[in-house]
Amino acid sequence: MKKYTDSGKIDTRSGFGAGLLEAGKQDSRVVALTADLQGSVKMGDFAAAFPDRYFECGIGEANMVGVAAGMALAGKIPFAGSFAEFITGRVYDQIRQEVSYGNTNVKLASSHAGVTLGEDGATHQTMEDIALMRALPGMVVINPCDFNQTKNATIAAAKYNGAVYLRFGRPKWPNFTDPDEPFEIGKAYVMNEGKDVTIFATGHLVWEALGAAQALEAEGICAEVIDIATIKPLDTMTVINSIRKTRCAVVAEEHNVCGGLGELIAGVLATRCPTPLEFINGGDRFGQSGTPSELLAAYGLDSAHIVEAAKKVLDRKN
């Protein structure tokens, strides 16, 4: 099994901040907007470097998205940042009408996604955002796994002509991908090759999937781990090619059971190559207050639960 080294835990939202600053250096059209959350979404370095390209919109996400859409129509490349719950659920109508239907080049930067937000609890922990954004025509949905990948995904989003939903998190998390690997929108990354079972994972759970693969290897089970960094558009051929080899899979995501990566992959396989699947997700429930590690365990989103799911799906295959 390929070994990945944690180069030092750092939050993925800081990867967005580093990527935004670099994107701003590369293209003077890049602008940043936030809803009184500069520190939380890590826009401070961009604001300091480009004060005339940073816009504080106050606690008014709906207005912020409208302003971003107008800037896009004027030729700018706006990144509008807020908590994932606020920039999706609170502002869905504006995103639908002014960004998706309006076909504007707006990048929605969503921090504090999933239960790993931690102690703020259910009102701030969105587990439905991927489903909401997936449903919008033309919306690209990206959920990177660590600081390095988030930084490179942000740079790629700035270069992409179209609406992008970029999801990242609050907790300090292992940083293990290649910092120099350019991010390709629409590409799934094969993190570890295997022959017995595929583990499709996205976001924070890629690291948990790698830990599960290591534990399975100790029991003689060779797991293929695939990082679905872009959920929409999905890299369908990488998914199918892996399934044709392993003939069973686990899908792991920090999201509600409805409308997430699990249902997306199940739909692909149902029409192309029906396959036994098991799902690791937050179920049909809201979050709650706790530390990130406590919540990952409570919601069955850690490596131990991925190992259990892999063994279960292997039994079904056999």
DOZA-332674 format. One line per field, with one value per atom (N, C-alpha, C): x, y, z; atom name. Coordinates in steps of 0.05 Angstrom, whole numbers. Last residue first. Layout:
<recs>
c1	X;... .
c2	Y;... .
c3	Z;... .
at	CA;... .
</recs>
This chain:
<recs>
c1	-381;-374;-398;-408;-397;-392;-420;-442;-432;-369;-386;-408;-355;-340;-356;-389;-394;-378;-366;-394;-399;-316;-319;-347;-329;-314;-317;-353;-369;-356;-309;-333;-350;-277;-268;-291;-309;-304;-294;-306;-332;-329;-252;-262;-289;-248;-236;-246;-313;-284;-274;-367;-352;-322;-408;-398;-382;-423;-438;-428;-387;-415;-432;-338;-343;-373;-345;-339;-345;-353;-375;-370;-302;-326;-349;-272;-266;-290;-295;-295;-291;-335;-310;-311;-403;-382;-357;-473;-448;-429;-497;-500;-473;-536;-512;-518;-594;-579;-554;-605;-606;-589;-598;-619;-624;-526;-554;-574;-475;-487;-516;-442;-451;-465;-422;-414;-422;-451;-450;-441;-437;-443;-437;-458;-447;-455;-451;-456;-443;-472;-450;-459;-484;-495;-476;-461;-451;-460;-496;-473;-463;-539;-543;-520;-518;-543;-548;-473;-469;-495;-498;-480;-478;-525;-540;-523;-483;-503;-519;-459;-445;-464;-502;-491;-477;-508;-530;-521;-457;-466;-488;-454;-437;-447;-523;-494;-479;-578;-568;-538;-580;-596;-581;-547;-551;-564;-504;-529;-531;-433;-456;-481;-377;-387;-411;-371;-375;-385;-355;-353;-354;-376;-375;-376;-347;-357;-355;-359;-348;-362;-341;-356;-343;-308;-335;-350;-256;-260;-288;-259;-237;-244;-304;-301;-278;-292;-313;-311;-254;-247;-267;-283;-260;-252;-322;-330;-306;-291;-309;-315;-267;-250;-267;-314;-298;-279;-335;-350;-332;-322;-304;-315;-375;-363;-345;-372;-379;-363;-384;-398;-381;-343;-368;-385;-276;-298;-322;-252;-249;-270;-253;-272;-272;-202;-210;-228;-202;-205;-217;-168;-179;-179;-175;-169;-183;-150;-170;-160;-140;-127;-149;-132;-152;-140;-102;-100;-120;-103;-119;-120;-73;-63;-78;-108;-85;-73;-144;-153;-129;-112;-122;-131;-106;-82;-90;-158;-144;-119;-168;-183;-169;-134;-129;-144;-159;-132;-125;-207;-208;-180;-190;-202;-202;-175;-155;-165;-226;-205;-183;-259;-260;-240;-256;-241;-240;-270;-266;-249;-291;-289;-284;-282;-285;-281;-292;-294;-299;-257;-268;-268;-266;-261;-273;-234;-257;-248;-191;-213;-238;-149;-164;-189;-119;-127;-144;-80;-91;-97;-95;-82;-96;-115;-96;-81;-136;-131;-109;-179;-151;-149;-221;-218;-190;-233;-216;-218;-261;-273;-256;-206;-235;-246;-145;-161;-190;-91;-118;-133;-23;-45;-72;18;0;-22;49;55;37;37;31;34;5;28;22;-29;-26;-2;-32;-17;-15;-49;-42;-23;-102;-77;-73;-130;-134;-107;-167;-140;-141;-235;-215;-187;-267;-256;-233;-267;-275;-259;-301;-278;-286;-322;-329;-303;-345;-320;-324;-380;-384;-360;-379;-365;-374;-397;-403;-390;-343;-369;-373;-284;-305;-332;-229;-252;-273;-192;-187;-210;-211;-209;-205;-207;-233;-232;-151;-165;-192;-144;-131;-144;-174;-182;-170;-144;-171;-181;-98;-96;-123;-119;-105;-105;-139;-157;-145;-92;-112;-132;-67;-54;-75;-105;-96;-86;-151;-132;-124;-193;-188;-168;-249;-221;-215;-300;-297;-269;-339;-312;-310;-384;-382;-356;-411;-389;-387;-474;-457;-436;-509;-484;-465;-567;-555;-530;-566;-567;-553;-558;-583;-585;-511;-512;-536;-527;-511;-511;-558;-569;-554;-521;-546;-558;-483;-475;-500;-511;-503;-495;-526;-544;-534;-503;-498;-515;-477;-493;-484;-479;-467;-484;-508;-486;-473;-546;-555;-533;-518;-534;-541;-453;-478;-494;-405;-427;-454;-366;-383;-406;-357;-353;-374;-347;-348;-345;-355;-329;-327;-403;-404;-377;-401;-402;-402;-360;-379;-378;-330;-344;-366;-341;-325;-343;-346;-362;-344;-350;-330;-343;-370;-381;-362;-356;-345;-355;-388;-385;-374;-402;-377;-370;-471;-450;-425;-522;-497;-474;-571;-558;-532;-579;-595;-583;-534;-538;-554;-537;-512;-517;-590;-569;-543;-623;-631;-608;-593;-608;-613;-574;-555;-569;-623;-604;-584;-643;-658;-639;-606;-610;-624;-586;-584;-591;-587;-598;-601;-562;-590;-602;-510;-526;-555;-485;-482;-496;-496;-507;-506;-469;-497;-510;-415;-429;-460;-400;-404;-421;-371;-386;-386;-351;-346;-362;-344;-361;-360;-301;-304;-320;-308;-314;-315;-278;-279;-283;-308;-292;-295;-344;-318;-299;-394;-376;-348;-415;-425;-408;-389;-382;-391;-415;-387;-378;-466;-462;-433;-453;-464;-460;-438;-419;-428;-487;-465;-444;-515;-524;-502;-485;-486;-496;-496;-468;-468;-550;-540;-512;-548;-564;-554;-515;-506;-521;-502;-523;-515;-469;-484;-508;-421;-437;-453;-387;-415;-433;-327;-341;-371;-284;-310;-323;-224;-237;-261;-194;-208;-222;-165;-185;-201;-129;-151;-173;-93;-109;-133;-67;-52;-66;-108;-84;-69;-144;-152;-129;-112;-121;-129;-108;-83;-90;-163;-147;-122;-197;-192;-174;-215;-187;-182;-265;-261;-233;-257;-267;-263;-241;-223;-231;-287;-261;-242;-342;-329;-301;-381;-371;-356;-385;-407;-399;-341;-350;-371;-307;-329;-335;-255;-265;-286;-233;-242;-253;-193;-203;-209;-168;-197;-209;-114;-124;-155;-84;-105;-117;-44;-43;-62;-58;-33;-32;-106;-106;-81;-87;-104;-105;-60;-45;-61;-104;-83;-67;-133;-145;-124;-98;-104;-116;-98;-73;-78;-153;-141;-115;-157;-172;-159;-124;-117;-131;-155;-130;-119;-195;-202;-177;-170;-173;-182;-121;-149;-150;-69;-77;-105;-18;-47;-52;34;26;-3;41;62;56;29;17;40;42;53;39;22;19;28;43;42;40;10;24;21;17;0;18 .
c2	-238;-266;-285;-190;-197;-227;-191;-191;-199;-189;-212;-214;-138;-161;-187;-107;-108;-131;-117;-123;-126;-96;-124;-134;-42;-56;-87;-29;-28;-44;-33;-50;-52;8;-20;-39;52;46;17;52;45;39;66;40;32;117;94;68;150;147;121;161;172;169;154;131;139;194;191;169;188;186;182;198;172;168;252;232;204;274;273;254;269;257;254;300;271;256;352;338;308;355;359;344;380;361;368;384;396;375;356;363;374;352;350;356;314;338;332;257;271;296;207;226;241;197;188;211;213;222;213;154;182;189;102;116;145;46;75;84;-5;3;32;-44;-19;-17;-89;-85;-60;-63;-72;-70;-55;-59;-74;-14;-40;-44;27;17;-10;40;41;29;35;21;20;68;39;24;119;112;82;115;119;112;108;87;90;159;135;112;190;196;171;170;167;172;185;157;153;241;225;196;260;264;246;255;274;277;235;243;262;228;205;214;286;271;249;279;291;274;261;276;293;195;224;236;138;152;182;78;106;122;16;33;62;-38;-12;-2;-88;-79;-54;-102;-112;-107;-88;-98;-110;-77;-92;-104;-47;-71;-89;-5;-24;-50;23;12;-10;39;22;9;72;47;28;116;101;73;134;124;107;149;127;116;193;168;145;240;225;196;286;262;249;358;333;309;340;347;365;327;311;316;323;337;319;285;314;331;228;242;271;186;212;225;118;138;164;60;85;106;-9;14;38;-56;-37;-15;-121;-99;-80;-155;-144;-120;-175;-188;-178;-145;-169;-183;-101;-118;-144;-77;-91;-109;-53;-76;-92;-11;-31;-57;17;6;-15;32;14;2;66;41;22;108;94;67;124;114;99;142;119;107;186;164;139;219;210;186;225;212;202;255;225;211;308;298;268;295;314;302;228;256;273;162;181;209;95;122;141;39;59;85;-26;3;19;-89;-71;-42;-117;-131;-114;-90;-109;-121;-23;-48;-66;35;15;-11;98;72;51;142;146;120;168;142;144;221;214;187;246;231;221;309;285;273;356;333;308;399;397;373;384;382;379;417;406;407;398;416;402;383;370;389;403;413;400;379;407;418;318;331;361;307;306;322;317;293;291;339;350;330;327;319;330;388;362;353;429;423;393;445;433;430;470;485;471;459;456;472;469;463;466;471;463;457;510;499;496;512;510;496;554;533;535;574;573;550;591;580;580;578;597;584;570;557;578;596;594;583;590;617;617;535;547;575;530;518;531;554;565;555;517;545;559;471;471;500;484;481;480;488;510;508;436;459;483;406;402;425;424;427;425;412;440;442;361;372;400;348;331;342;384;375;363;385;379;368;420;410;408;424;419;406;469;450;448;477;483;461;465;479;484;465;461;478;442;466;461;397;399;423;405;385;389;440;450;431;405;430;440;364;358;383;394;381;374;409;429;417;382;380;396;391;364;360;446;436;408;469;446;438;507;517;494;480;504;514;439;433;457;465;449;450;486;505;491;446;454;473;423;419;431;417;445;444;364;371;401;360;359;366;408;382;383;467;447;422;514;503;483;552;541;529;559;551;538;602;591;585;603;603;588;642;620;623;659;663;638;676;664;669;659;678;664;641;632;651;648;671;665;599;606;630;606;582;589;661;648;625;679;698;685;635;654;669;603;591;611;642;625;613;662;680;664;616;629;647;604;586;599;625;641;625;589;616;631;543;543;571;568;550;552;601;608;588;579;605;611;530;531;557;546;530;531;614;587;572;647;647;619;686;667;670;689;698;677;712;690;701;734;738;711;761;733;733;810;802;771;826;816;808;840;862;853;793;804;827;790;771;781;831;834;815;808;832;837;765;759;784;793;776;770;816;833;817;768;786;804;750;734;751;793;787;771;788;811;806;739;742;765;750;732;735;792;793;776;821;797;797;852;851;824;853;856;856;876;867;873;861;874;861;873;858;875;903;880;863;939;950;928;907;920;931;859;873;886;843;846;862;841;857;862;805;833;851;759;771;800;750;755;768;742;764;770;701;720;743;657;660;678;651;640;646;676;649;636;728;710;681;749;749;729;752;728;726;787;792;767;757;767;768;776;759;773;771;783;764;786;770;785;778;794;776;774;759;780;802;802;789;794;818;820;735;747;770;718;709;725;739;747;741;712;741;751;660;666;696;667;660;666;677;697;692;629;655;676;593;591;616;609;610;609;601;627;630;545;564;592;528;522;540;544;558;552;505;533;551;460;463;491;467;467;472;421;448;448;380;385;415;356;375;383;318;338;359;252;278;298;211;223;250;149;178;189;94;107;138;45;70;84;-24;0;25 .
c3	-39;-39;-37;-33;-59;-61;22;2;-26;43;48;28;25;15;20;56;27;14;107;101;71;102;107;101;94;74;77;143;118;96;177;181;155;156;156;159;168;140;138;224;211;181;230;241;228;208;194;204;216;220;206;219;197;199;256;241;217;289;264;246;331;337;311;304;315;320;290;270;279;341;322;300;365;378;358;330;332;345;337;311;313;397;383;356;395;403;389;379;389;399;317;345;355;255;272;301;235;238;255;190;216;216;160;156;182;155;158;152;144;169;173;118;116;143;81;105;102;51;52;80;2;30;32;-54;-43;-13;-108;-80;-69;-173;-155;-126;-242;-215;-197;-284;-274;-246;-304;-319;-311;-271;-300;-316;-220;-227;-257;-221;-222;-229;-218;-240;-243;-169;-194;-218;-133;-136;-162;-138;-147;-151;-114;-141;-153;-64;-83;-111;-44;-44;-64;-46;-64;-66;-34;-33;-52;-28;-47;-48;39;16;-2;82;63;38;92;95;75;100;88;95;90;113;103;61;58;84;25;50;47;-1;-7;20;-19;2;-7;-66;-58;-33;-115;-92;-81;-158;-158;-132;-174;-147;-143;-230;-219;-192;-238;-255;-245;-204;-196;-213;-233;-207;-200;-278;-281;-255;-254;-267;-270;-235;-217;-229;-282;-260;-240;-310;-320;-298;-281;-283;-291;-243;-261;-264;-241;-231;-252;-241;-255;-243;-175;-200;-216;-141;-140;-165;-139;-154;-154;-108;-100;-115;-89;-107;-99;-85;-75;-96;-73;-93;-81;-58;-47;-68;-55;-73;-61;-10;-16;-35;4;-12;-22;63;44;31;105;79;58;149;150;123;136;158;160;101;90;111;136;120;109;155;173;158;107;121;140;96;77;90;139;137;118;125;150;150;78;76;102;100;81;79;128;143;126;85;104;120;62;46;65;94;98;79;82;105;106;13;35;57;-1;-9;16;-29;-6;-17;-43;-54;-30;-40;-22;-36;-67;-72;-50;-56;-51;-57;-81;-67;-63;-104;-121;-108;-110;-96;-114;-102;-120;-104;-75;-70;-88;-99;-77;-71;-156;-144;-124;-160;-155;-142;-212;-187;-185;-242;-240;-213;-244;-257;-256;-247;-242;-258;-222;-247;-239;-192;-188;-215;-194;-202;-199;-141;-161;-169;-101;-128;-150;-54;-56;-85;-50;-62;-66;14;-15;-25;69;59;29;129;103;90;176;163;135;203;191;178;245;235;227;222;241;228;180;202;217;107;135;155;43;60;89;-24;4;20;-75;-63;-33;-132;-103;-92;-188;-173;-144;-254;-226;-212;-301;-293;-263;-322;-330;-324;-279;-292;-298;-249;-278;-294;-198;-209;-239;-192;-194;-205;-187;-210;-214;-137;-160;-186;-107;-108;-132;-113;-123;-126;-85;-114;-127;-32;-44;-75;-26;-26;-38;-27;-49;-50;20;-7;-29;61;56;27;36;55;46;0;23;43;-32;-29;-2;-67;-38;-33;-114;-106;-76;-165;-136;-129;-212;-206;-175;-240;-217;-213;-282;-288;-265;-242;-269;-272;-177;-193;-220;-146;-160;-179;-119;-141;-158;-78;-100;-124;-44;-55;-79;-33;-47;-59;-5;-30;-46;41;22;-5;86;62;39;132;121;96;166;144;135;227;214;190;254;238;221;282;267;248;311;287;270;335;335;309;351;344;341;358;381;374;292;320;338;238;249;279;228;238;245;202;231;243;145;159;189;136;127;144;142;165;157;80;102;123;13;36;57;-38;-20;7;-101;-74;-56;-155;-139;-110;-216;-187;-173;-270;-263;-233;-285;-279;-267;-302;-315;-311;-281;-293;-307;-258;-281;-296;-219;-236;-261;-201;-207;-226;-195;-204;-211;-180;-200;-212;-142;-165;-187;-107;-122;-146;-87;-102;-118;-62;-85;-101;-21;-44;-68;25;1;-24;67;71;45;45;53;56;29;13;21;64;36;18;114;107;77;115;120;110;106;86;90;119;129;108;60;86;96;3;24;49;-65;-43;-21;-112;-92;-69;-179;-151;-135;-227;-218;-188;-272;-249;-244;-311;-319;-297;-297;-304;-311;-281;-306;-316;-232;-253;-280;-204;-210;-233;-200;-216;-223;-167;-194;-212;-121;-135;-163;-107;-114;-130;-94;-116;-125;-51;-75;-99;-15;-24;-49;-5;-19;-30;23;-2;-18;68;47;21;109;89;65;150;153;134;104;128;129;61;55;80;41;65;62;-9;-3;20;-43;-22;-13;-76;-89;-68;-48;-67;-81;-21;-6;-24;-28;-49;-36;18;-7;-28;56;61;36;32;37;42;31;6;10;86;70;43;101;111;95;89;68;76;121;115;91;141;115;104;191;190;163;179;193;190;152;140;153;158;166;154;137;164;175;85;101;131;30;53;69;-32;-16;7;-77;-54;-39;-145;-123;-101;-201;-178;-156;-241;-241;-216;-239;-226;-226;-227;-243;-228;-192;-220;-238;-143;-155;-184;-135;-137;-149;-129;-152;-157;-80;-104;-129;-46;-49;-75;-53;-61;-65;-29;-58;-69;24;9;-21;36;38;22;27;10;11;69;41;22;111;106;79;107;101;97;124;95;88;177;167;137;190;184;171;214;213;209;174;195;193;136;139;160;140;149;153;86;110;116;60;59;87;21;47;44;-16;-16;11;0;0;0 .
at	N;CA;C;N;CA;C;N;CA;C;N;CA;C;N;CA;C;N;CA;C;N;CA;C;N;CA;C;N;CA;C;N;CA;C;N;CA;C;N;CA;C;N;CA;C;N;CA;C;N;CA;C;N;CA;C;N;CA;C;N;CA;C;N;CA;C;N;CA;C;N;CA;C;N;CA;C;N;CA;C;N;CA;C;N;CA;C;N;CA;C;N;CA;C;N;CA;C;N;CA;C;N;CA;C;N;CA;C;N;CA;C;N;CA;C;N;CA;C;N;CA;C;N;CA;C;N;CA;C;N;CA;C;N;CA;C;N;CA;C;N;CA;C;N;CA;C;N;CA;C;N;CA;C;N;CA;C;N;CA;C;N;CA;C;N;CA;C;N;CA;C;N;CA;C;N;CA;C;N;CA;C;N;CA;C;N;CA;C;N;CA;C;N;CA;C;N;CA;C;N;CA;C;N;CA;C;N;CA;C;N;CA;C;N;CA;C;N;CA;C;N;CA;C;N;CA;C;N;CA;C;N;CA;C;N;CA;C;N;CA;C;N;CA;C;N;CA;C;N;CA;C;N;CA;C;N;CA;C;N;CA;C;N;CA;C;N;CA;C;N;CA;C;N;CA;C;N;CA;C;N;CA;C;N;CA;C;N;CA;C;N;CA;C;N;CA;C;N;CA;C;N;CA;C;N;CA;C;N;CA;C;N;CA;C;N;CA;C;N;CA;C;N;CA;C;N;CA;C;N;CA;C;N;CA;C;N;CA;C;N;CA;C;N;CA;C;N;CA;C;N;CA;C;N;CA;C;N;CA;C;N;CA;C;N;CA;C;N;CA;C;N;CA;C;N;CA;C;N;CA;C;N;CA;C;N;CA;C;N;CA;C;N;CA;C;N;CA;C;N;CA;C;N;CA;C;N;CA;C;N;CA;C;N;CA;C;N;CA;C;N;CA;C;N;CA;C;N;CA;C;N;CA;C;N;CA;C;N;CA;C;N;CA;C;N;CA;C;N;CA;C;N;CA;C;N;CA;C;N;CA;C;N;CA;C;N;CA;C;N;CA;C;N;CA;C;N;CA;C;N;CA;C;N;CA;C;N;CA;C;N;CA;C;N;CA;C;N;CA;C;N;CA;C;N;CA;C;N;CA;C;N;CA;C;N;CA;C;N;CA;C;N;CA;C;N;CA;C;N;CA;C;N;CA;C;N;CA;C;N;CA;C;N;CA;C;N;CA;C;N;CA;C;N;CA;C;N;CA;C;N;CA;C;N;CA;C;N;CA;C;N;CA;C;N;CA;C;N;CA;C;N;CA;C;N;CA;C;N;CA;C;N;CA;C;N;CA;C;N;CA;C;N;CA;C;N;CA;C;N;CA;C;N;CA;C;N;CA;C;N;CA;C;N;CA;C;N;CA;C;N;CA;C;N;CA;C;N;CA;C;N;CA;C;N;CA;C;N;CA;C;N;CA;C;N;CA;C;N;CA;C;N;CA;C;N;CA;C;N;CA;C;N;CA;C;N;CA;C;N;CA;C;N;CA;C;N;CA;C;N;CA;C;N;CA;C;N;CA;C;N;CA;C;N;CA;C;N;CA;C;N;CA;C;N;CA;C;N;CA;C;N;CA;C;N;CA;C;N;CA;C;N;CA;C;N;CA;C;N;CA;C;N;CA;C;N;CA;C;N;CA;C;N;CA;C;N;CA;C;N;CA;C;N;CA;C;N;CA;C;N;CA;C;N;CA;C;N;CA;C;N;CA;C;N;CA;C;N;CA;C;N;CA;C;N;CA;C;N;CA;C;N;CA;C;N;CA;C;N;CA;C;N;CA;C;N;CA;C;N;CA;C;N;CA;C;N;CA;C;N;CA;C;N;CA;C;N;CA;C;N;CA;C;N;CA;C;N;CA;C;N;CA;C;N;CA;C;N;CA;C;N;CA;C;N;CA;C;N;CA;C;N;CA;C;N;CA;C;N;CA;C;N;CA;C;N;CA;C;N;CA;C;N;CA;C;N;CA;C;N;CA;C;N;CA;C;N;CA;C;N;CA;C;N;CA;C;N;CA;C;N;CA;C;N;CA;C;N;CA;C;N;CA;C;N;CA;C;N;CA;C;N;CA;C;N;CA;C;N;CA;C;N;CA;C;N;CA;C;N;CA;C;N;CA;C;N;CA;C;N;CA;C;N;CA;C;N;CA;C;N;CA;C;N;CA;C;N;CA;C;N;CA;C;N;CA;C;N;CA;C;N;CA;C;N;CA;C;N;CA;C;N;CA;C;N;CA;C;N;CA;C;N;CA;C;N;CA;C;N;CA;C;N;CA;C;N;CA;C;N;CA;C;N;CA;C;N;CA;C;N;CA;C;N;CA;C;N;CA;C;N;CA;C;N;CA;C;N;CA;C;N;CA;C;N;CA;C;N;CA;C;N;CA;C;N;CA;C;N;CA;C;N;CA;C;N;CA;C;N;CA;C;N;CA;C;N;CA;C;N;CA;C .
</recs>
